[in-house]
Amino acid sequence: MNYRHAFHAGNFADCMKHALLVLLIRRLAAKDKPFRVLDTHAGIGAYDLSGSEAERTGEWRRGVGRLLGLTEGPLADWLALVRNAGFPPRYPGSPSLVRMMLRPNDRLVLCELHEEDHATLRTLFRGDPQTAVHKRDAWEALTGLTPFAEKRGLVLVDPPFEVEGEFERMAEGLALVAHRFRAGVQAHWYPIKHRAPVRAFHTALAESGVRDILACELWLREPTDPQRLNGCGLVVVNPPWRFEEEARAILEALLEHLGEGEPGQGCSVTRIAEE
């Protein structure tokens, strides 16, 4: 996957990740107590889909571009936020989506290590007292920035998977946060190119001793080509009440509108570890 994310903003993987993220934040906000969100791979926060990177791949046209006529159903809440953020041509990344849903006492912490992207992110949130932007390694931030003072919140981990070992680092980071911040909700995004790395990742999680883990997955074709992004997943630790059934409805709606009938397409919500 050629990163930076501007090439891929608004593609099917973003649609899946962001629709589920909005659901998680809504569930956290259903209780009166404040919460915090840590986004470890924040990117630049929002993307111009008329820019050269997005136009070069056109991935958003086969993703969010197919969905914007929807005003009802499981995707409606997320899509309303996308439209309110200025789509088209502006597409909100996870930092912008989360910030739109924060209440006055909630907090957002963003980490981005890339020099230019960090500068763009700082500019986007300059003067915002509820948002802190760090130029900090994501995996180190899991130790340095957890647990939260609010004792409630979400840790979102969304690496680019540019280098070897990301699945292993993710499994270690998930277990670390679960040990340091037992009540925290975690959401870890991963690509599905072929099944072997994903099976090994799920096995590592099942054997980690961490409880209450769901895996939400969407794939547009049989995941047998290791050179192609065939699908993606989101592992959720401590999923909120009713998340499992609502996540399944979101995935089914995405598959209905984004699937092209290729052999092996599908979606699933499976439990890796019981509560």
N, C-alpha and C positions, 0 to 999 in steps of 0.2 A: 504494500500500500504506500503510494507516494504521499508523504505528508509534507506540506502543511494542510490543515483541515479545510482551508478555503476551497481546495479542489473538490472536496466531498460534501460540503455543507448542504443540508437539506436532502441528502440522499435517503434511501430506504432505511439505512442503519441509524441515521439521525432521527428519522420519524419514529422508529421503534424506541430508541433510547429516550427521546424527549417526551413522547406521549406517556411512557411509564414514569419518567421523572416527575411530570406534572401530577400524576396520580399520587406518588409518594409524598410530595409537598402538600397537596390538599389534605391528605390523611394526617400529616403532622400538624397542620393548621387547624384541624378539627377540635383540638384541645386548646384550652385557654393559655396554658403555660408556654413561654417563649422557647424557641429552638434555634439551633445554628446549623448551617450547611457548610461543609468543607468540600470544595471542588478541586481535586488535586492536579488535574490536567485541563486548565480552564480555557486555553486558546486565547482568542481575541475578544470573545464575548458576543459578537454579532458579526454577520457576514453580508457583503454586498454581492448578491447573485448576478448582478450585471457586470461584475468585475471580470478580468481576464481569466483568473484561475477557475472560477465557477463556469464561465462560458466555455472554457477549453474542454471540460469533461461533460458538462450538461447533465450531471448526475441528478441534480435537484428536479429536473423536468420529469424524471421517472420516479421521483420521490414525492416531496411535498407539493410539487406542481400538479400532481394528479388528485390532490385531496382538498384543495381549498374551496371547492364548492360545497363541502359538507358542513352543515350547521347543526346537525343532530347526531345522536349516537355516541359511541364510546370515545371517538376522536374529537368531539366538538369542543371540549374544554381546552385542550392543547391548541387546536387550530384557531380558536378565538384569540388566544394569547399571541399566536404567530401573526395574525392579522393586525392586532393592536400594536405590535412591535414595528409595523411598517412594511409588511410583506404585501406585494413585491415592491422593490427588490431586496429589502432588508430581511434577513433571516436570523432570528435570535438563537444564539447558542445557549448552552445550559446556564451560564452565569446570568444572562439577560432574562431567561425564563424564570429562574429562581427569584431574581430580584423583583420581578413584577408581582410575585406572590407573597413576599414577605410582609408581615405586619410590623408596626412601629418598634416592637421590642425584640424582633428576630434579627439574626445576624448572618452574614455571608462572608466566607473566607475563601479567597481564590489564590491558587498557586500556578505559576507559569514560568518555566525556566528559559524558554527561548527569548533571547534579548529583545528582538523587535516586537514579538507578540506580547511580551510583558509590558513594554512601553505603551503599546496600543491599548492593552487592557487597563493600565493605570489611568490613561487619559479618559477612557470610557467611564470609569467610576470615580474620577477625581471629585473630591468634595462630598462624597456620599458617606455619611457617618455610620451607615449600617454595613458597609462593605470594606473589607481589608484585602489588599492585593500584595502578594508576596512573590519575589523572585527566588524560588525555593524548589529543591528537588522533591518530587512528589512522594517518593518512598520514604525519604527522611521526614517529610511533613506528617506522615501518619503517626510517627512517634512524637514529633515536636508540637503538634497542634491538637492532639487528642489526649485525654477526654475533654469534653466541652464544659465550660462553667455552667451552662444552662442544664446540663445532665440529660438533654434531649437533642436529637438532631439526626442528620444524614451525612454520611461520608460517601461522596461520589468519586469513583476511580475509573478513568477513561483513557488509558494510555494509547499511543499511536501504533503500538506493536511494530515498531521499526526494527527492533533488535531482538536477538535470540534471548530466551529466558523470561519473557514477559508473563507467561502463564505461571511460571514458578514464583516470580516476584509477587504476582497478584495473590496467589494462594498464601504466601507468607504474610503479606500485608493484611489480608483479610483476617487471618488468625491473630495477628498482632493487635489489630483494632478491637476484635472481639474480646481479647484478654484485657485491654486497657479501658474499654468503653462498652461494657456488656449490654447496656440498654440502647446503644446507638443502632440506628438503621444503617446498613451499608448497601450500596449498589455498585457492582463491578461489571463494566461492559467488556465484551470480548468478541473478536471476529470468529466466524465459522467458515473456514475454507475447506478443510476435510475433517473427518470425525476423530482421528486418533489423538491430536493434541487436546481436543475438548474432553474426550473420555478420560484422559490422564488428569486433566484439571479437575473434573468433577470427582474423580476417585481421591485425589489429594484433599479436596474439601471434605469429602465424606469421612476420611480417616483423620482429619485434623482435630476432632473433638468439639468443633463449633456446632452449636445447635441451631435449629430453625433456619434452614437455608432453602430457598427456591431458585430454580433456574428457568428463566423465561427465554424462549428462543423463537426466532423467525428465520426461515430459509426459503429463498425464491427458487431453488433448484436443488437437486440431490447434491450434498456437499462432498464431492469426490475430487475436485480440482484444487490442489494446494496453491495454485497461482491465481486464484480468483476468489473474490469476496462473495461467497454463495449465501451467506446468512450472518446472523449475529445473535448474541445472547446477553442477558443481563442477570447476573447472580444477585439475589437480594437476601440479606441477612436481617432477621427480625422484621419480616414484612408486616405492615400494619393490618389491622382488622379489615377483612373483606378484600384485601389486595389481590389475593390469589384468583378469585373469581373475576374481579374487574380487569386484571391484567390479561386473563384469557380472552375476555371480550375485546380488548384493545388489539391483541395480536390477530384475532380472527378478522377484525375489521381491516387491519392493515393488509393482511393476506388477500382479502377480497378485492381491495382496490389497487394493490401494488403487484400482486402475483400476475404472471403472464401465462400461466398454464404449463410451465416447464415441468418435465418429469421430476417427481420427488419433492415438489414444493410443499411447505407445511409450517406448522407452528405448534408449540407445546409449552405447558407450564408443569414442571416436574419438581418433586421434593427430593433434594439431595440429603438433607438431615432433618429429622423430626424435631419438634419443639422440645 
